[in-house]
Structures are given as structure tokens and as C-alpha cells.
């Protein structure tokens, strides 16, 4: 006989949900997140061994437990895939674009159940937002209605990168205003490894969505919060959340990455929809990566090159998105857009300096 599954909302009896959620979303460094975790009833990673064959073994009701991503204690190799720390951020941005596209597709199906799916992500952006491939926009005046619409679309995905000179830590946040996930699905999507429901959706970009998980490798803590779009929620638009960290267990050489789970089946903690409404989290997903490990140079030097790096990695994205790097806001269009009107006499900032004869 298996033990009953705890209600993932039991924390409402331990912390004041609105105050906790506001403090969590405002945590911008490792010390703040560490203080936040001390307010929670958490079983130490050294006092709980997750057994996928018997997940209730050792589970303490009324406590959160560190459960391996993908329910696999050997997951380090699958998380530590990125060769550069910028790459997982590009993957996160792509996942966020997909969340916006999928939201529109699901809303469409609510209205027109027999509507055929877009054949590609670009076709989806054209259908739902009336935006062509981004390099085509570069030739239009900034005041053109399509350019204005594209800049509004860019606000649905926001990447923020800051450097704290006192703590010497980087903060990375990726916020999308897309479909979001219900608490019951977060551990099967954002906190899984290699699971996917994209294979039959040609309008989405990736398949397994695993590349973004490497952002966990570059962070001391990662905070994830998500809420399903009420227009497609099917009744559950409560807010689910969790924290991810690297675990170095005592008396064991193998490290792994784990998240806070509220029940043995892997579900994450959740707060009611009313709490999310009070803090202004309407729908979508927020990933916050604390003490993100960018390589090379000091804080200011890294910030100065990130805009060019992200435009390079996402050479021709299907939709634009907004960056706030070191307090400066700018739109990422991709280098294909930025180079589409470049000339030998008027090179853009990311062009290589080449002799005119070789251009």
C-alpha cells in the first residue's frame, strides 16, 4: 500500500504566501535566496535519498525534499552540456518564444478546434502576430506599424542581466508572458531532462528542450515560477514554483542537480491563483539564475559584450525579445536583421573589420 500524496499547497500553513512570493521574486543574490530557504521546512539532501522505484520511502509529510531533476541522481552529465554560459540563455529565450507561440495556438484551438496547425515557427509568428521574418523589418521605417507591432511583441519575452558590484554576482532572469505551466506539470517539463511533448508540433522550434537546463550548471541557485494562462488553463491557474541547486551529498562522489518537491510524485509547491493575482503574476514563466557564472573578464567587461554575443548566438530568431543588460534596455533582433542593411561604409557594431575588397 502506497502512502497518500501530500497536498503541494501545505506550505500555506507555514509561510504567508503573498509575502513569501514577493520576497522570492525579489531575491537577486545567493544570500537572499539562502535566507528565504531557511524559512521553509526542508529535509536536507543528506537526510533523504530519492528512490524512483519507491519515491515515498523516507518521505516526511509536511516537508519539502530535494528531488533530482528528471528523477535521476546521475543527471550531472546531462545538465552540464553547454560549452559557453551564453548558450543556455539563448536556449531559454527560444523556450520562452515557444511558450508565447504555444499560448496563441491553444487559444486558437479554443475558438476554432479544427484549425490546422502552422507548419513552422515562422508561419506561426506570421499568423498570430502578423510579423514577417525579422530581416525584412530592417528596411521599414521605425514608425511603420509592423515595426511597432514587433517591438510590442518583443516585450512578451524579457531577458535581464545585472552585475552586483558588492556581492560580485551576476543575476540572470528570463520572463515570458506565454502559456505557463500548471503546478502538476512543472516537474514534467521545466524540471525534467529529455522529456518532450513537441514532436507533433511543427510550429515549435526544439524537440527535447534540454539545452536550457545547462543554465542550472552555471548558477548557484535557480528560481522557477510558472502560471498557466487562464484562457487555456482548463480550471487550474494556480502558481507553481521551485528552487534548483547542485547537490554534493556527503559520503558520495557523484554530484547531481535537484529541485524542491512538495510530494513524492515530484510535484512542486504551489500557491493559489488569488496570491498570484495579488503580486501581479498573470501568466507565463520566470526563471531567475543567481550567481550566474559568465567566463572571462570583470563584471562591466562581460556586460559590454553580452548584447553582441546574444545577437550572434540567436542569428535569426523567429521573434524579437527585450534585453535589459546592466540597466540598458534593447531589443534582440539577431545579426541577420542587423546586417541586412549594412554596407561597407556603414558597418554595424558587430561586423568584423574587413578590407573593402574582401567584403
VMD Tcl script that draws the C-alpha trace (Angstrom):
set ca {
  {0.00 0.00 0.00}
  {1.49 3.37 -1.06}
  {1.47 6.41 1.15}
  {-1.00 9.18 0.26}
  {0.36 12.02 -1.85}
  {0.68 15.24 0.21}
  {-1.13 18.35 -0.97}
  {1.56 20.56 -2.61}
  {-0.19 23.60 -1.07}
  {0.63 22.62 2.52}
  {3.11 25.50 2.76}
  {0.22 27.92 3.10}
  {0.14 26.78 6.74}
  {3.87 27.53 7.18}
  {4.53 30.82 5.39}
  {2.38 33.76 4.39}
  {2.09 33.07 0.64}
  {1.96 36.63 -0.68}
  {4.88 37.88 1.41}
  {6.95 34.79 0.62}
  {6.30 35.03 -3.10}
  {7.20 38.70 -3.21}
  {10.42 38.09 -1.29}
  {11.32 35.16 -3.55}
  {10.78 37.13 -6.74}
  {12.88 39.96 -5.30}
  {15.80 37.70 -4.30}
  {18.69 38.77 -6.51}
  {21.68 37.13 -4.83}
  {22.70 33.91 -3.14}
  {22.46 35.31 0.39}
  {18.86 36.43 -0.17}
  {17.86 33.04 -1.55}
  {19.65 31.23 1.27}
  {17.70 33.29 3.83}
  {14.49 32.51 2.00}
  {15.14 28.76 2.07}
  {15.71 28.91 5.84}
  {12.07 29.95 6.22}
  {10.90 26.68 4.66}
  {10.61 23.19 6.15}
  {13.18 21.37 4.01}
  {14.68 17.93 4.55}
  {18.44 18.09 3.95}
  {19.75 16.40 0.83}
  {21.92 14.30 3.15}
  {18.89 13.03 5.05}
  {16.79 11.94 2.12}
  {17.66 9.57 -0.71}
  {15.20 9.69 -3.57}
  {14.43 6.22 -4.91}
  {12.48 6.35 -8.20}
  {11.33 2.78 -7.60}
  {9.91 3.71 -4.20}
  {9.54 7.51 -4.05}
  {7.59 7.51 -0.76}
  {10.42 5.76 1.12}
  {11.77 8.16 3.73}
  {9.40 10.95 2.71}
  {8.45 13.24 5.60}
  {4.94 14.72 5.26}
  {4.83 18.46 5.76}
  {8.35 18.99 4.39}
  {9.94 19.86 1.07}
  {12.58 17.47 -0.29}
  {15.40 17.80 -2.82}
  {14.45 15.55 -5.75}
  {16.86 15.02 -8.69}
  {15.99 16.71 -11.98}
  {14.42 14.06 -14.16}
  {14.30 11.87 -11.00}
  {17.84 10.79 -11.90}
  {20.73 11.12 -9.40}
  {23.12 10.67 -12.32}
  {21.88 13.75 -14.15}
  {25.04 15.91 -13.92}
  {26.32 14.85 -17.34}
  {23.03 15.75 -18.99}
  {22.87 19.16 -17.30}
  {26.48 20.14 -17.93}
  {26.23 20.25 -21.72}
  {26.89 23.88 -22.61}
  {30.31 24.89 -23.88}
  {29.69 28.60 -23.15}
  {27.44 30.18 -20.50}
  {25.71 32.35 -23.11}
  {24.33 29.29 -24.92}
  {21.81 28.19 -22.24}
  {20.44 31.74 -22.17}
  {19.76 31.53 -25.89}
  {18.01 28.20 -25.31}
  {15.97 29.73 -22.52}
  {14.95 32.57 -24.85}
  {13.91 30.07 -27.54}
  {11.85 28.14 -24.99}
  {10.18 31.41 -23.99}
  {9.33 32.20 -27.63}
  {7.80 28.74 -27.94}
  {5.70 29.40 -24.84}
  {4.27 32.54 -26.45}
  {3.59 30.74 -29.74}
  {2.01 27.74 -28.00}
  {-0.22 30.04 -25.97}
  {-1.58 31.56 -29.16}
  {-2.05 28.15 -30.75}
  {-4.02 26.87 -27.75}
  {-6.14 30.00 -27.68}
  {-6.81 29.48 -31.38}
  {-7.91 25.89 -30.78}
  {-10.32 27.10 -28.09}
  {-12.01 29.25 -30.72}
  {-11.51 27.02 -33.77}
  {-10.95 23.38 -32.72}
  {-10.38 22.23 -36.32}
  {-7.89 24.94 -37.24}
  {-4.80 23.41 -38.93}
  {-1.51 23.91 -37.12}
  {1.10 26.31 -38.53}
  {3.75 24.42 -40.48}
  {6.67 26.23 -38.87}
  {7.50 28.66 -36.10}
  {7.86 31.49 -38.62}
  {4.45 30.73 -40.05}
  {3.04 30.78 -36.52}
  {4.52 34.22 -35.78}
  {3.15 35.48 -39.09}
  {-0.31 34.06 -38.35}
  {-0.67 35.12 -34.73}
  {1.20 38.43 -34.70}
  {1.35 39.42 -38.38}
  {5.15 39.74 -38.19}
  {7.34 38.62 -41.14}
  {10.87 37.22 -40.87}
  {12.83 39.79 -38.87}
  {15.43 40.77 -41.54}
  {12.52 42.06 -43.62}
  {11.69 44.57 -40.89}
  {15.06 46.31 -41.05}
  {14.10 48.06 -44.30}
  {10.93 49.55 -42.82}
  {10.82 52.94 -41.05}
  {10.84 52.66 -37.24}
  {7.38 54.26 -37.18}
  {5.90 51.62 -39.52}
  {3.00 49.77 -37.92}
  {4.71 46.40 -38.41}
  {7.85 47.63 -36.63}
  {5.72 49.00 -33.79}
  {3.88 45.70 -33.51}
  {7.18 43.80 -33.46}
  {8.52 45.94 -30.62}
  {5.33 45.25 -28.64}
  {5.78 41.53 -29.30}
  {9.37 41.76 -28.02}
  {8.04 42.68 -24.56}
  {6.48 39.22 -24.19}
  {9.96 37.78 -23.62}
  {12.35 39.71 -21.35}
  {15.95 38.81 -20.52}
  {17.53 40.75 -17.65}
  {21.21 40.51 -16.75}
  {22.72 42.54 -13.90}
  {26.01 42.58 -12.02}
  {26.09 43.39 -8.31}
  {29.38 45.13 -7.54}
  {29.08 44.43 -3.80}
  {28.47 40.68 -3.98}
  {30.33 40.26 -7.32}
  {27.43 38.14 -8.53}
  {25.56 38.07 -11.82}
  {21.78 37.91 -11.84}
  {20.05 36.44 -14.90}
  {16.27 36.49 -15.30}
  {14.17 35.26 -18.19}
  {10.48 36.19 -18.04}
  {7.96 35.17 -20.66}
  {4.28 36.05 -20.90}
  {3.37 32.80 -22.61}
  {1.30 29.75 -21.85}
  {2.87 28.87 -18.49}
  {2.50 25.52 -16.79}
  {0.23 24.18 -14.08}
  {1.96 23.08 -10.85}
  {1.20 19.45 -11.74}
  {3.21 19.76 -14.98}
  {6.28 21.79 -13.96}
  {8.31 18.76 -12.85}
  {7.47 17.05 -16.15}
  {8.54 19.99 -18.29}
  {10.91 22.64 -16.90}
  {12.44 20.30 -14.31}
  {12.64 17.18 -16.45}
  {15.50 16.09 -18.67}
  {14.82 14.83 -22.17}
  {11.02 14.66 -21.86}
  {9.05 16.40 -24.60}
  {5.57 16.96 -25.98}
  {6.82 18.95 -29.01}
  {7.38 16.15 -31.50}
  {3.99 16.54 -33.19}
  {4.06 20.37 -33.17}
  {5.89 21.66 -36.26}
  {5.30 25.26 -35.19}
  {7.67 24.85 -32.24}
  {11.43 25.04 -32.56}
  {13.08 22.47 -30.30}
  {12.14 18.89 -29.52}
  {13.51 17.97 -26.11}
  {14.26 21.47 -24.82}
  {17.23 20.21 -22.80}
  {19.78 22.88 -23.70}
  {18.27 25.46 -21.34}
  {18.85 23.12 -18.40}
  {22.56 23.92 -18.63}
  {21.71 27.26 -17.03}
  {21.37 25.30 -13.78}
  {25.02 24.32 -14.15}
  {26.09 27.98 -14.33}
  {24.01 29.06 -11.30}
  {24.30 28.59 -7.55}
  {20.51 28.70 -7.24}
  {17.78 28.86 -9.86}
  {14.27 30.01 -9.01}
  {11.43 28.88 -11.27}
  {7.84 30.11 -11.07}
  {5.07 29.50 -13.59}
  {1.34 30.00 -14.00}
  {-0.91 28.72 -16.76}
  {-2.65 31.26 -18.97}
  {-6.23 31.43 -17.59}
  {-7.59 31.41 -21.15}
  {-6.24 27.86 -21.67}
  {-5.82 26.59 -18.11}
  {-8.78 24.23 -18.01}
  {-9.56 25.41 -14.49}
  {-6.16 25.31 -12.74}
  {-4.27 28.57 -13.00}
  {-2.64 28.41 -9.58}
  {1.05 29.25 -9.37}
  {3.76 26.61 -9.09}
  {7.36 27.26 -8.08}
  {10.60 25.59 -7.09}
  {14.31 26.13 -6.49}
  {17.12 24.22 -8.22}
  {20.66 23.71 -6.94}
  {23.65 21.41 -7.36}
  {23.86 18.74 -4.67}
  {27.16 17.40 -3.34}
  {25.98 14.67 -0.95}
  {28.09 13.53 1.99}
  {29.92 10.22 1.60}
  {29.21 10.09 -2.12}
  {31.39 11.22 -5.01}
  {28.59 11.83 -7.51}
  {27.07 15.29 -7.72}
  {23.62 15.91 -9.18}
  {21.09 18.69 -9.68}
  {17.92 18.72 -7.62}
  {14.78 20.79 -7.14}
  {12.44 21.33 -4.21}
  {9.47 18.97 -4.47}
  {6.33 19.04 -2.33}
  {5.22 15.42 -2.87}
  {6.84 12.06 -3.68}
  {5.45 12.07 -7.22}
  {7.65 15.10 -7.90}
  {5.09 17.87 -7.91}
  {6.40 21.31 -6.96}
  {4.96 23.61 -4.26}
  {2.01 25.76 -5.29}
  {0.12 28.85 -4.20}
  {-3.49 29.75 -5.08}
  {-4.38 31.86 -8.11}
  {-5.51 34.69 -5.81}
  {-1.96 35.02 -4.45}
  {-0.53 35.23 -7.96}
  {-3.09 37.91 -8.81}
  {-2.09 39.93 -5.75}
  {1.58 40.03 -6.78}
  {0.71 40.73 -10.42}
  {1.86 37.43 -11.91}
  {-0.86 36.95 -14.53}
  {0.56 34.04 -16.51}
  {3.78 32.76 -18.05}
  {7.10 31.70 -16.55}
  {10.00 33.31 -14.72}
  {13.46 31.76 -14.40}
  {15.90 33.53 -12.08}
  {19.50 32.30 -12.06}
  {21.58 33.55 -9.14}
  {25.36 33.95 -9.20}
  {25.45 33.06 -12.88}
  {28.93 32.04 -13.98}
  {29.94 34.03 -17.02}
  {33.50 33.29 -18.10}
  {36.31 35.78 -18.56}
  {36.80 39.41 -17.60}
  {35.16 41.53 -14.92}
  {31.52 42.41 -14.49}
  {31.47 45.52 -16.67}
  {33.57 43.91 -19.38}
  {31.17 40.97 -19.67}
  {28.09 43.19 -19.72}
  {29.52 45.26 -22.57}
  {29.81 42.22 -24.84}
  {26.63 40.33 -23.95}
  {24.35 42.20 -26.34}
  {26.58 41.34 -29.30}
  {27.02 37.77 -28.06}
  {23.28 37.09 -27.80}
  {22.62 38.62 -31.24}
  {25.33 36.35 -32.59}
  {24.09 33.14 -30.95}
  {20.48 33.89 -31.98}
  {21.41 34.93 -35.51}
  {17.87 34.97 -36.92}
  {15.26 34.35 -34.18}
  {11.61 33.83 -35.10}
  {10.54 36.76 -32.93}
  {12.33 39.65 -31.21}
  {12.71 39.89 -27.45}
  {13.75 42.51 -24.94}
  {17.03 42.60 -23.03}
  {17.90 44.68 -20.00}
  {21.65 44.39 -19.57}
  {23.35 46.47 -16.90}
  {20.35 48.79 -16.76}
  {20.20 49.41 -20.52}
  {17.17 48.17 -22.47}
  {17.48 47.00 -26.06}
  {15.70 44.65 -28.45}
  {17.35 41.49 -29.73}
  {16.62 41.11 -33.43}
  {19.53 38.81 -34.33}
  {22.52 39.59 -36.51}
  {20.67 38.65 -39.70}
  {18.39 41.63 -39.05}
  {21.26 43.90 -38.05}
  {23.35 43.00 -41.11}
  {20.52 43.12 -43.63}
  {21.06 46.83 -44.32}
  {24.79 47.01 -43.58}
  {27.15 48.47 -46.16}
  {30.91 48.70 -46.44}
  {30.75 52.36 -45.42}
  {28.22 51.92 -42.65}
  {29.14 48.78 -40.78}
  {27.06 47.80 -37.76}
  {28.74 47.35 -34.39}
  {29.09 43.60 -34.60}
  {30.64 43.50 -38.11}
  {34.21 42.34 -38.48}
  {36.57 44.98 -39.84}
  {37.44 43.61 -43.28}
  {39.16 45.24 -46.26}
  {36.56 46.54 -48.72}
  {37.99 44.29 -51.42}
  {37.18 41.21 -49.32}
  {33.62 42.21 -48.41}
}
mol new
graphics top color blue
foreach p $ca { graphics top sphere $p radius 0.5 }
foreach p [lrange $ca 0 end-1] q [lrange $ca 1 end] { graphics top cylinder $p $q radius 0.2 }
display resetview
